[in-house]
């Protein structure tokens, strides 16, 4: 859906389809009919944005066949759906039984990551609606930090130089600007805003910027207003923001809290856990925080990288970082300038919640409720339903 910011900009709001497992074109079209269209209808919106996830194989096939991209675009339009952003973080198999560290491979030192992102940029340039001239592709923040060497860093920058040239070519050929947004995440080369400033300041801002995932920001115990201001000072654009909440445990020494946390220990995704306070200790995964040689102390709250539906609360004594999300949205959109124009609700963990949706209809209801909460929150910040595409920049 499109919302009108007081600056005149159009802010695009949608949900990310990496919650669905389809990795071929027919499966993707099927998920539109099963999920995206019913979500749009439930919200009463004429058009719904989706942050499309395309696994590398289908991205490669589409990039090699413009007719197939035109078909995909026509299928989207016929369903009242549109795409202005792609999620290029997971390369493949994001809803497999076990993902964990595999989601960070291939990293930016690999040519496979370059070619995948290049394919996504070419596809997105053809998928954009007629009245939209800029799209974004979010990507991993270089790679997992453990084992990252200077050689990896050099290779990554070589690949980014090549990608920058390719993005310029796409602009010349299509008139569409595609920009790449690095998504800081706990445990990665870029985990915090300060690390983002360090690693991204030397990149061309016409091509590269940041994807601010608010769950990740909260797990790092970062202040959203400070983070947005720091990025502003460094001239790094928030090209895209992922609307998301982390799991918050205020009293991790309490037996009831630990028991509740254990219910979120599941085998598919990595759930990095960080402890607040001065030490800011952390573990790669939730079970390591709860027990073992690296177990965290309970002297201050914990936050866990487990995307919790933004409109809902886990059972007490656990909570979410929704207040951080509200402050982050305000920092980006409450002022006279829209500091981001692409918003994706990204709760990909519905299937691994302690009480997951039982049916497709349940998932539709949950996704629609998240988007409705976000829509209402943005209205509270002064954004309005876009009266037409003539008012402002799309």
C-alpha positions as CSV (number, residue, x, y, z in Angstrom):
1,X,0.0,0.0,0.0
2,X,1.1,3.6,-0.5
3,X,1.0,6.3,2.1
4,X,1.5,10.0,1.7
5,X,4.2,11.7,3.8
6,X,4.0,15.4,4.7
7,X,7.1,16.0,2.6
8,X,5.3,14.9,-0.5
9,X,7.0,11.6,-0.7
10,X,5.1,8.3,-1.2
11,X,6.0,5.7,1.4
12,X,5.5,2.1,0.3
13,X,4.3,-0.4,2.9
14,X,4.1,-4.2,2.3
15,X,5.1,-7.5,3.8
16,X,8.0,-9.7,3.0
17,X,7.3,-13.0,1.3
18,X,10.3,-14.9,2.8
19,X,7.6,-16.2,5.2
20,X,6.5,-18.5,2.3
21,X,8.6,-21.4,1.1
22,X,8.1,-21.2,-2.7
23,X,11.3,-21.1,-4.8
24,X,9.9,-21.5,-8.4
25,X,7.7,-19.2,-10.5
26,X,4.6,-21.3,-10.3
27,X,4.9,-21.7,-6.6
28,X,5.4,-17.9,-6.2
29,X,2.2,-17.2,-8.2
30,X,0.4,-19.8,-6.0
31,X,1.4,-18.0,-2.8
32,X,0.0,-14.7,-4.2
33,X,-3.4,-16.4,-4.4
34,X,-3.2,-18.2,-1.1
35,X,-1.8,-15.4,1.0
36,X,-1.1,-11.9,-0.6
37,X,-4.5,-11.4,-2.3
38,X,-6.5,-12.5,0.8
39,X,-4.3,-10.2,2.9
40,X,-5.0,-7.3,0.6
41,X,-8.7,-8.0,0.6
42,X,-8.8,-8.3,4.4
43,X,-7.2,-4.9,4.7
44,X,-9.6,-3.3,2.1
45,X,-6.7,-2.0,0.1
46,X,-6.8,-1.6,-3.7
47,X,-3.1,-2.3,-4.0
48,X,-0.8,-4.2,-1.6
49,X,3.0,-4.0,-1.7
50,X,5.0,-7.2,-1.3
51,X,8.7,-7.4,-0.5
52,X,9.3,-10.3,-2.8
53,X,11.8,-13.0,-2.0
54,X,13.2,-14.7,-5.0
55,X,15.6,-17.6,-4.4
56,X,18.7,-17.6,-6.6
57,X,17.5,-20.2,-9.1
58,X,14.3,-18.4,-10.0
59,X,16.1,-15.0,-9.9
60,X,18.6,-16.3,-12.5
61,X,15.8,-17.8,-14.7
62,X,13.9,-14.5,-14.6
63,X,16.9,-12.4,-15.3
64,X,17.6,-14.4,-18.4
65,X,14.0,-14.2,-19.7
66,X,12.5,-10.7,-19.8
67,X,9.2,-12.2,-21.1
68,X,8.9,-14.2,-17.9
69,X,9.5,-11.0,-15.8
70,X,6.7,-9.3,-17.8
71,X,4.4,-12.2,-17.1
72,X,5.2,-12.0,-13.4
73,X,4.6,-8.2,-13.5
74,X,1.2,-8.8,-15.2
75,X,0.2,-11.5,-12.7
76,X,1.0,-9.1,-9.8
77,X,-1.0,-6.3,-11.4
78,X,-4.0,-8.5,-12.1
79,X,-4.1,-9.3,-8.4
80,X,-3.7,-5.8,-7.1
81,X,-0.1,-6.4,-6.0
82,X,3.1,-4.4,-6.6
83,X,6.8,-4.8,-5.9
84,X,9.2,-1.9,-5.2
85,X,11.7,-3.9,-3.1
86,X,13.2,-7.4,-3.1
87,X,14.7,-9.3,-0.1
88,X,18.0,-10.5,-1.4
89,X,19.4,-11.7,2.0
90,X,18.5,-15.5,1.9
91,X,20.1,-17.2,-1.2
92,X,18.0,-20.3,-1.1
93,X,16.2,-22.7,1.2
94,X,15.0,-20.2,3.7
95,X,12.1,-22.3,5.0
96,X,14.0,-25.6,5.1
97,X,13.9,-27.6,8.3
98,X,17.3,-26.3,9.3
99,X,18.7,-22.9,8.1
100,X,20.9,-21.5,11.0
101,X,24.2,-20.1,9.7
102,X,23.5,-21.3,6.1
103,X,21.5,-18.1,5.6
104,X,24.8,-16.1,5.5
105,X,26.2,-18.2,2.6
106,X,27.3,-17.3,0.0
107,X,28.7,-14.0,1.5
108,X,29.9,-11.0,-0.4
109,X,33.4,-12.5,-0.9
110,X,31.7,-15.0,-3.2
111,X,30.9,-14.3,-6.9
112,X,27.7,-16.2,-6.3
113,X,26.4,-13.4,-4.1
114,X,27.4,-10.9,-6.7
115,X,25.6,-12.7,-9.5
116,X,22.5,-13.3,-7.4
117,X,22.2,-9.6,-6.4
118,X,22.9,-8.6,-10.0
119,X,20.1,-10.8,-11.2
120,X,17.7,-9.4,-8.6
121,X,18.5,-5.8,-9.6
122,X,17.8,-6.6,-13.3
123,X,14.5,-8.3,-12.4
124,X,13.4,-5.5,-10.1
125,X,14.0,-2.9,-12.7
126,X,11.4,-4.6,-14.9
127,X,9.0,-5.3,-12.1
128,X,8.6,-1.8,-10.8
129,X,5.2,-0.1,-11.4
130,X,5.2,2.4,-14.2
131,X,5.1,5.4,-11.9
132,X,7.9,4.2,-9.6
133,X,11.5,5.0,-10.7
134,X,13.5,3.6,-7.7
135,X,13.7,0.1,-6.2
136,X,15.7,-1.5,-3.4
137,X,17.3,-4.9,-2.8
138,X,18.2,-5.7,0.8
139,X,21.2,-7.9,1.3
140,X,23.3,-9.4,4.0
141,X,25.9,-7.2,5.8
142,X,28.9,-8.6,4.0
143,X,28.9,-12.0,5.9
144,X,29.2,-13.7,9.2
145,X,31.9,-12.1,11.3
146,X,33.7,-15.2,12.5
147,X,36.3,-16.2,10.0
148,X,36.0,-12.9,8.0
149,X,39.4,-11.9,6.9
150,X,41.0,-9.1,5.0
151,X,41.0,-11.3,1.9
152,X,37.2,-11.7,2.3
153,X,36.9,-7.9,2.7
154,X,39.0,-7.2,-0.5
155,X,37.0,-9.7,-2.5
156,X,33.7,-8.2,-1.3
157,X,34.6,-4.7,-2.3
158,X,35.8,-6.0,-5.7
159,X,32.3,-7.5,-6.2
160,X,30.6,-4.4,-5.0
161,X,32.6,-2.3,-7.5
162,X,31.4,-4.6,-10.3
163,X,27.8,-4.4,-9.0
164,X,28.0,-0.6,-8.9
165,X,28.9,-0.6,-12.6
166,X,26.0,-3.0,-13.3
167,X,23.6,-0.8,-11.5
168,X,24.7,2.2,-13.6
169,X,24.1,0.1,-16.7
170,X,20.6,-0.8,-15.5
171,X,19.8,2.9,-15.0
172,X,21.0,3.8,-18.5
173,X,19.1,0.9,-20.1
174,X,15.8,1.1,-18.1
175,X,15.6,4.6,-16.5
176,X,15.1,2.8,-13.2
177,X,17.4,3.3,-10.2
178,X,18.1,0.1,-8.2
179,X,19.9,0.5,-4.9
180,X,21.4,-2.1,-2.6
181,X,20.6,-1.9,1.1
182,X,22.9,-3.7,3.6
183,X,21.0,-5.1,6.6
184,X,23.0,-5.1,9.9
185,X,22.4,-8.2,11.9
186,X,23.9,-9.6,15.2
187,X,27.0,-11.7,14.6
188,X,27.7,-10.3,11.1
189,X,30.5,-8.1,9.9
190,X,28.1,-5.2,10.2
191,X,26.1,-5.6,13.4
192,X,25.7,-2.1,14.7
193,X,25.1,1.4,13.3
194,X,28.7,2.3,14.1
195,X,30.0,-0.6,12.1
196,X,27.6,0.3,9.3
197,X,29.1,3.8,9.2
198,X,32.6,2.3,9.2
199,X,32.0,-0.1,6.4
200,X,29.5,1.7,4.2
201,X,30.9,5.3,4.2
202,X,33.3,4.5,1.4
203,X,30.6,3.1,-0.9
204,X,28.8,5.1,-3.6
205,X,25.5,6.4,-1.9
206,X,23.9,6.5,-5.4
207,X,24.1,2.7,-5.3
208,X,24.4,1.5,-1.7
209,X,22.9,2.3,1.7
210,X,21.3,0.6,4.7
211,X,18.3,-1.7,5.4
212,X,17.3,-1.0,9.0
213,X,15.8,-4.1,10.5
214,X,14.3,-2.9,13.7
215,X,14.4,-6.3,15.4
216,X,18.2,-6.4,14.8
217,X,18.6,-2.8,16.1
218,X,16.7,-3.8,19.2
219,X,18.7,-6.9,19.8
220,X,21.8,-4.8,19.7
221,X,20.2,-2.5,22.4
222,X,20.7,0.5,20.1
223,X,18.7,3.7,20.5
224,X,16.7,4.2,17.3
225,X,16.8,8.0,17.3
226,X,20.6,8.0,17.9
227,X,21.1,5.4,15.1
228,X,19.1,7.3,12.5
229,X,20.9,10.6,13.4
230,X,24.3,8.9,13.1
231,X,23.4,7.5,9.7
232,X,22.2,11.0,8.7
233,X,25.5,12.6,9.7
234,X,27.4,9.9,7.8
235,X,25.3,10.5,4.7
236,X,24.2,6.9,4.6
237,X,20.6,6.5,3.5
238,X,18.1,4.2,5.1
239,X,16.9,2.9,1.8
240,X,14.6,0.4,3.4
241,X,13.3,-0.5,6.8
242,X,12.1,-3.9,8.0
243,X,9.2,-3.5,10.5
244,X,9.9,-6.2,13.1
245,X,10.1,-6.9,16.8
246,X,12.5,-8.9,18.9
247,X,11.8,-11.1,21.9
248,X,12.5,-9.3,25.2
249,X,13.2,-11.0,28.6
250,X,13.3,-8.5,31.4
251,X,14.2,-10.9,34.2
252,X,16.2,-13.8,32.6
253,X,17.1,-15.3,36.0
254,X,13.5,-15.9,36.8
255,X,12.6,-19.7,36.3
256,X,9.3,-18.8,34.7
257,X,11.1,-16.5,32.2
258,X,13.7,-19.2,31.4
259,X,11.0,-21.7,30.8
260,X,9.2,-19.3,28.5
261,X,12.4,-18.6,26.6
262,X,13.0,-22.3,26.1
263,X,9.8,-22.6,24.2
264,X,11.3,-20.3,21.5
265,X,14.4,-22.6,21.1
266,X,13.6,-24.2,17.7
267,X,15.9,-25.8,15.1
268,X,15.3,-23.8,11.9
269,X,16.6,-20.3,12.4
270,X,19.5,-18.8,14.3
271,X,18.3,-16.8,17.3
272,X,21.2,-14.6,18.4
273,X,20.8,-13.4,22.0
274,X,22.3,-10.3,23.5
275,X,22.4,-9.1,27.1
276,X,21.9,-5.4,28.0
277,X,24.0,-3.3,30.3
278,X,27.7,-2.4,29.9
279,X,29.0,-5.8,29.1
280,X,26.7,-6.4,26.1
281,X,27.6,-10.1,26.1
282,X,25.9,-12.3,23.6
283,X,25.6,-15.8,22.0
284,X,25.0,-17.0,18.5
285,X,21.9,-18.9,19.4
286,X,19.3,-18.9,22.2
287,X,20.1,-22.4,23.6
288,X,23.7,-21.2,24.1
289,X,22.5,-18.3,26.2
290,X,20.3,-20.5,28.4
291,X,22.9,-23.2,29.2
292,X,26.5,-24.2,28.6
293,X,29.9,-22.6,28.9
294,X,28.8,-19.4,27.1
295,X,25.5,-19.0,29.0
296,X,24.6,-15.4,29.7
297,X,24.1,-14.0,33.2
298,X,20.8,-12.7,34.4
299,X,21.9,-9.3,35.7
300,X,20.2,-7.4,32.9
301,X,17.6,-8.0,30.3
302,X,18.1,-10.2,27.2
303,X,16.9,-9.7,23.7
304,X,16.7,-12.5,21.2
305,X,16.6,-12.4,17.4
306,X,13.3,-14.0,17.0
307,X,10.9,-12.0,14.9
308,X,7.7,-11.7,16.9
309,X,4.5,-10.5,15.1
310,X,4.5,-6.7,15.5
311,X,0.9,-6.5,16.7
312,X,1.0,-9.3,19.3
313,X,2.6,-10.1,22.6
314,X,4.0,-13.4,23.8
315,X,2.7,-14.7,27.1
316,X,4.1,-13.0,30.2
317,X,6.7,-12.8,31.6
318,X,8.2,-12.3,28.1
319,X,7.6,-9.2,26.0
320,X,8.6,-7.7,22.6
321,X,10.6,-4.7,21.6
322,X,7.5,-3.0,20.1
323,X,8.4,0.3,21.9
324,X,11.7,0.3,20.0
325,X,9.8,-0.2,16.8
326,X,7.5,2.7,17.5
327,X,10.4,5.0,18.2
328,X,12.2,3.8,15.1
329,X,9.2,4.5,12.9
330,X,8.9,8.0,14.5
331,X,12.6,8.7,14.0
332,X,12.3,7.8,10.3
333,X,8.9,9.3,9.5
334,X,7.6,11.7,12.1
335,X,9.6,14.6,10.9
336,X,9.4,16.9,7.9
337,X,11.5,14.6,5.8
338,X,10.9,10.9,5.1
339,X,14.1,9.1,6.0
340,X,13.0,6.0,4.3
341,X,10.3,5.3,1.6
342,X,10.3,1.5,1.6
343,X,8.8,-0.4,4.6
344,X,8.5,-4.2,4.8
345,X,6.8,-6.1,7.7
346,X,9.2,-9.0,8.0
347,X,8.0,-11.7,10.4
348,X,9.3,-14.8,8.7
349,X,9.0,-16.9,11.9
350,X,5.3,-17.6,12.0
351,X,5.8,-21.3,11.4
352,X,8.2,-21.7,14.3
353,X,6.3,-19.8,17.0
354,X,5.5,-21.8,20.1
355,X,1.8,-21.6,18.9
356,X,2.1,-21.3,15.1
357,X,-0.9,-20.6,12.8
358,X,-2.7,-23.8,12.1
359,X,-4.0,-23.0,8.6
360,X,-3.3,-20.7,5.6
361,X,-6.3,-18.6,6.7
362,X,-4.7,-18.1,10.1
363,X,-1.5,-16.9,8.6
364,X,-3.4,-14.5,6.3
365,X,-5.2,-13.1,9.4
366,X,-1.9,-12.7,11.2
367,X,-0.1,-10.9,8.4
368,X,-3.1,-8.7,7.8
369,X,-3.1,-7.8,11.5
370,X,0.6,-6.8,11.4
371,X,0.0,-4.6,8.4
372,X,-3.0,-3.0,10.0
373,X,-1.1,-2.3,13.1
374,X,1.7,-0.7,11.1
375,X,-0.8,1.3,9.0
376,X,-2.4,2.7,12.1
377,X,1.0,3.5,13.6
378,X,2.0,5.4,10.5
379,X,-1.3,7.3,10.6
380,X,-0.5,8.3,14.1
381,X,2.7,9.8,12.8
382,X,0.8,11.8,10.3
383,X,1.0,9.7,7.1
384,X,-2.2,9.4,5.1
385,X,-3.6,7.3,2.4
386,X,-2.0,8.5,-0.8
387,X,-4.6,10.5,-2.7
388,X,-2.9,10.0,-6.1
389,X,0.5,9.3,-7.5
390,X,0.7,12.9,-8.7
391,X,1.3,14.1,-5.1
392,X,4.9,13.4,-4.4
393,X,7.7,11.2,-5.6
394,X,7.1,7.5,-6.0
